[in-house]
Amino acid sequence: MNDEQVKAEVAEMEQALRIEDPHFVRKMRAACRADACAVVTVFVLLAAGAVLLTIGVATVALVPWLLGLASLVAAVAVDDHHKKALRRPR
């Protein structure tokens, strides 16, 4: 089987699944959206934390440093919550 045949088979199976069990397909799409949202949120929090920590250290200012630290802690909390939500049976 070449790549085109595999793609055609996968597309055919996806179409059959959409017809047979649309509720499952909706649940899977919702799970993918939630996963993407969590990844973006963690990335933004980590980036903001790194920038704020750098600014806080460079200017020797306590407020940006504390905000950067809080952002990093929030990123860890969001990631942990998402991992627990994925393990939780529905």
C-alpha positions in Angstrom: 0.0 0.0 0.0 1.3 3.4 -0.8 0.6 6.6 1.0 -2.4 7.6 -1.1 -4.1 4.3 -0.5 -3.6 4.6 3.3 -5.0 8.1 3.3 -8.0 6.9 1.3 -8.6 4.0 3.7 -8.4 6.4 6.7 -10.8 8.9 5.2 -13.2 6.1 4.4 -13.1 4.8 8.0 -13.5 8.4 9.4 -16.6 8.8 7.2 -18.1 5.5 8.4 -17.4 6.5 12.0 -19.1 9.9 11.5 -22.2 8.1 10.1 -22.3 5.3 12.7 -21.5 7.3 15.9 -21.7 11.1 15.6 -21.8 11.5 19.4 -18.4 9.8 19.7 -17.0 12.1 17.0 -18.3 15.2 18.8 -16.7 14.0 22.0 -13.4 13.4 20.3 -13.4 16.8 18.7 -14.2 18.5 22.1 -11.3 16.6 23.7 -8.9 17.8 20.9 -10.1 21.4 21.3 -9.6 21.1 25.1 -6.1 19.7 24.6 -5.1 22.4 22.2 -6.5 25.1 24.5 -4.5 23.7 27.4 -1.3 23.6 25.4 -1.7 27.2 24.3 -2.6 28.4 27.8 0.5 26.7 29.3 2.7 28.0 26.5 1.5 31.6 27.0 1.9 31.4 30.8 5.4 30.0 30.5 6.4 32.7 28.0 4.9 35.4 30.1 6.6 34.0 33.2 10.0 34.0 31.5 9.6 37.5 30.3 8.4 38.9 33.6 11.1 37.1 35.6 13.7 38.5 33.2 12.3 42.0 33.6 12.2 41.6 37.3 15.8 40.4 37.6 17.1 43.0 35.1 15.4 46.0 36.8 15.6 44.5 40.3 11.9 45.1 40.7 9.9 42.9 43.0 6.5 43.2 41.2 7.4 41.8 37.8 9.5 39.1 39.4 6.5 38.0 41.6 4.1 38.1 38.6 6.6 36.0 36.6 6.8 33.5 39.4 3.0 33.4 39.7 2.7 32.9 36.0 5.1 29.9 36.1 3.1 28.4 39.0 -0.1 28.9 37.1 1.3 27.1 34.1 2.2 24.1 36.2 -1.3 24.2 37.8 -3.0 24.3 34.4 -0.9 21.5 33.0 -1.5 19.4 36.1 -5.3 20.0 36.0 -5.3 19.1 32.3 -3.4 15.8 32.9 -5.8 14.9 35.7 -8.8 15.7 33.4 -7.4 13.4 30.7 -7.0 10.5 33.2 -10.4 10.9 34.7 -13.0 8.4 33.3 -16.1 10.0 31.9 
